[in-house]
Amino acid sequence: MDSEALVVGAGPTGLMMATELIRRGIDTRIVDRAARRNPHAKAIILQPRALEVLARLGLEDRIRDAALPVVAANYYTRGRRVARINFRGLKGSRFGTPLSLPQNETEGLLLETLHEAGGRVEYGHRLTTLTQDADGVDAGLSDTVHRTGRLLGCDGAHSAVREQLGVAFDGPTYPQSFVLVDGAWDTSLAHAEAHYFMGPTGVLVVVGLPGGLVRVFGSAPEGATPSSVEETVRAIAAERCPVPLRLASVSGAGHFQVHRKLADRFRDGRVLLAGDAAHVHSPAGGQGLNTSIQDAHEAAWRLADVIRGRLPEAALDAWERERRHVAEAVVTDTDRQTRLWTWGGWRERARDLAASAAERSGVLDRVLPPRFAQMDLRYPAEGPALGPLGPGTRLPDVPLPAGGRTHDLLREGQHALLVLGGRTPFAGRDLPVRAHLDSRTARALGARRPGAVLVRPDGVVAAAAALTDRAALHRLEQLLPTRRDTSKTTTPPPSVAHEEKA
Ligand SMILES: Cc1cc2nc3c(=O)[nH]c(=O)nc-3n(C[C@H](O)[C@H](O)[C@H](O)COP(=O)(O)OP(=O)(O)OC[C@H]3O[C@@H](n4cnc5c(N)ncnc54)[C@H](O)[C@@H]3O)c2cc1C
């Protein structure tokens, strides 16, 4: 065997996958067909749940230094503002708002963590063939064959891995194409906000970028050609935005088509498909990269444990079920948003009335920021709950009395047992992370009774039990993992809250 794992594609998905596998001690190779690093900024919006994953890699400060917080989104119809969503009220995350950071910069930070973990991307290696048997996978890379235990297809929307497996990737392409120009735009529009201008000829979106730059993108009028992107964006900006937008210089431009497709399977034997190789959808709401890096992070911790024999193969089927659930929700949500942008006539009026009413009642601010952030996404799972903490839910990231926050307990990259008030169950067990949280923190997490919560490395609750519920405690005990070597994993967790006494 040449490696335990081979990651094909060094976009955000592949970089996250390789970094996390290497940090977990898996002998991993990562290749990309491109000759060098991607210089382009497709995605710009990073949402809090994906940011939390990046923070667990130790990137929190570097991202905050480089990115621009996006504090609100404004929706206008025919020049008049019909709704505003305030992102600042987001609770239960260390990231109170989405952040704007060009994709190439996010990839640069992921590359740094890959290098810190001891990995290197091998550019100029294109996967052309793939066959697998019971023991491994043979990957044809340019003119060599590489034998690996597992292969991770992170090679984007036109995935060769997916094609080699014969996995269908069906779904429609939106009729309109989109154009974008990033650069220095002179405008009085609030920089740290997103602005959506909807009108009879299409949509125009204006979003601030770090360094005083701005992204302007919108649906292209019929007949627009890739060679006239700048001209087209200037024209639609003048036509659809009531506030002057003057382009002073260009840092990036593109003309793209939007598709809505889901791979038939995300897993085929020893091969997994993650990121755009498994799902593509409209950029509305900025979800693609966010979903993709979570696919990779959640595959990597399980795969590492499967390779080391600590989890059964079925754990990878569970990964596929969960990530398909997320991908379906994201494809549906982004499709709805894209269609809402382009409604006319009575539908447009109904949309605007509903949006204004929802803003006035506070529903927009309450419901949409956690949804865009993917914080309210719950994996399908059954079992006893402790207040809102049940199997499949995300553990809120709340402050701890001695400093730090609950997600800091996950930095070791292992499961954590949180004891919320009362006596510690399973006292004699050698657990990866056990933390005793006081009643104030328990209340902040929504738990009203003393209990125990087992949290997975991805911040998802695996099981919860009230301390008085013996059956639920027994169920949780069955899932307790044992401590493993953490020498290659992430930043050590802070000393706070470990075995803190209530
Ligand atoms: C205009 C635009 C705006 C967007 N805005 C947002 C946003 O704001 N927020 C958001 O979350 N998402 C956004 N997205 C989506 C986001 O860009 C993608 O979801 C993200 O790039 C997916 O990452 P990936 O690593 O899966 O795929 P990619 O970024 O496509 O990377 C795939 C990599 O695989 C390599 N590769 C391909 N084939 C092979 C092969 N045969 N052998 C070896 N290597 C190969 C490629 O060279 C590439 O480096 C946007 C997309 C577009 C087009």
The ligand as a Gaussian input file, in Angstrom:
#p B3LYP/6-31G(d) Opt

LIG

0 1
 C      -19.390000      32.622000      -8.032000
 C      -19.446000      31.679000      -6.884000
 C      -19.668000      32.182000      -5.616000
 C      -19.722000      31.323000      -4.541000
 N      -19.944000      31.861000      -3.284000
 C      -19.964000      31.046000      -2.226000
 C      -20.050000      31.601000      -0.909000
 O      -20.117000      32.820000      -0.704000
 N      -20.040000      30.746000       0.148000
 C      -19.932000      29.393000      -0.040000
 O      -19.955000      28.653000       0.952000
 N      -19.803000      28.844000      -1.288000
 C      -19.813000      29.629000      -2.376000
 N      -19.602000      29.095000      -3.612000
 C      -19.369000      27.639000      -3.754000
 C      -17.919000      27.230000      -3.434000
 O      -17.023000      27.959000      -4.231000
 C      -17.733000      25.727000      -3.669000
 O      -18.754000      25.035000      -2.976000
 C      -16.355000      25.239000      -3.190000
 O      -15.319000      25.707000      -4.023000
 C      -16.294000      23.699000      -3.186000
 O      -15.010000      23.276000      -2.825000
 P      -14.424000      21.889000      -3.326000
 O      -13.075000      21.774000      -2.689000
 O      -15.415000      20.813000      -3.075000
 O      -14.293000      22.014000      -4.902000
 P      -13.337000      22.967000      -5.766000
 O      -13.163000      24.265000      -5.100000
 O      -13.892000      22.934000      -7.131000
 O      -11.923000      22.216000      -5.747000
 C      -11.716000      21.015000      -6.463000
 C      -10.223000      20.796000      -6.686000
 O      -10.045000      19.523000      -7.322000
 C       -9.082000      19.636000      -8.363000
 N       -9.355000      18.591000      -9.366000
 C      -10.402000      18.516000     -10.216000
 N      -10.332000      17.391000     -10.957000
 C       -9.219000      16.729000     -10.572000
 C       -8.610000      15.506000     -10.975000
 N       -9.136000      14.731000     -11.927000
 N       -7.456000      15.113000     -10.375000
 C       -6.897000      15.895000      -9.382000
 N       -7.436000      17.069000      -8.987000
 C       -8.589000      17.477000      -9.549000
 C       -9.257000      21.057000      -8.897000
 O       -8.094000      21.530000      -9.526000
 C       -9.591000      21.830000      -7.610000
 O       -8.426000      22.353000      -7.013000
 C      -19.566000      29.923000      -4.726000
 C      -19.335000      29.416000      -6.008000
 C      -19.286000      30.280000      -7.078000
 C      -19.040000      29.727000      -8.454000

